C-alpha cells in the first residue's frame, strides 16, 4: 500500500490544467484566477480624507498655537474640490478628494469653529488623516495573482479596480457513477432488499464546493458489460470520473476490469488510510482522471474529501489545493492503527484556548450518522500503542476541503 503522502504526490503529479474562460465578476466567487488582475490605475486613485474634518496646509501655521483660519470651501465625496486658498481651511468629509495645496486633515473633534473661522490648538503633521493615491496599490501592480481562489474580499478589490470580468479556469466536469445490485434511487421503495443510493448527492455537493459541475449517472448494476459501457460514456465528457463501489476484489467488484476495458490506466490501488483503503486512481488517454471510491458512505465521502477535492482544485490551477489543517487535541485516548492513517469523523470544540477534537463513537465505514454530525476529520497518524487524551493532531474541517 502507498502511504497517504505518496498517493497524494502521485495524484497531483502531471495534473492537466483546465482551459481559461472569462466570466462576469458577479459569477466569479470561489473560482480560480487563470490570469492576474493588474491595477490599471493607482488605488486609491487620488489623495482623499480618511475622516471628517478640515483640510489645511501645515506651512500656513506659523508661530505658536492657537491658529485661526478662515473656512474657504468644502470637499465632499464624489466631487472635485477647489484649490485651497492661502491661510485658509477647507471643510472636508471622509472619502472626499484633498484640495490642491492641502497636506493634512485635522479631525473635526479637535477643531473649534466660530462662524466661518476655525481655531487649532495643535499643529497637525504633514500627511495626517490622508489616504494617499496609490497607498494600497500603485498603477500596473499585480492586485490578484493567477492561482488565487476568489473570495468576497478579492471580488471587492477587483470591483474597486473597475473590473467587470475576470479570467478564471473553467469549471471541472465531474461524472459520478455508482455501482451495485443492491442500490436503488432514493424514494423508490418498490424493490425489496435494495437500499437507497446516498453517495452521489453528497459527492456532488462536495464537488460543487470546489467549483465543479457534477452529473450523476444512472446506477450501474454489477455487470461487466454494462459497467464498461457506462464508464466509456462518462469518460467522453468528464474531467474527473468518480466511480463508487466495486473497486475491491470481491466476486461482484467489476469496476477495475471495466475501467481497464474502457482504456483507463490505474496509477495506484490501495492507500494506507482508514477508512477508504481500496481507493483507486488512474488516467484516461484523452483527458479524464478517474477516482475509484469505496462504496460505503463514510469511506466514499472521506476519500473524496482528502483526494478528490485537492485534485479538482489543482485542475483549476489553485495555488493552495490542499485544505487548511488546524491543530486540535484529542478529547480522549485513541488506539492507533499500526500502518494506516486514521481519518476520524469528529466534532471540533474550543476549550479555554485550545481546539478539541471529539471523535464520534461510530467510526464504521458505513455509518452516515457520524458524517452528518461531524465538523471534519481528525488525522491520527499510524504507530504503536495509543495516543493519550490531549495529544495534538491535525484537523481538517469539511468547509475547508
Secondary structure by P-SEA (a helix, b strand, c coil): cccaaaaaaaaaccccccbbbbbcccccccccccbbbbcccccccbbbbccbbbbbcccccccccccccccccccccccccccccccccccccccccccccccbbbbcccccccccbbbbcccccccccccccccccccccccccccccccaaaaaaaaaacccbbbbccbbbbbbbbbccccccccccccccccccccaaaaaaaaaaabbbbbbcccccccaaaaaaaaaaaaacccbbbbcccccccccccaaaaaaaaccccccccccccccccccccccccbbbbbbccccaaaaaaaaaacaaaaaaaaacccccccbbbbbbbcbbbbbbcccccccbbbbbbcccbbbbbbbcccccccccccccccbbbbbbbbcccccccbbbbbbbcccc
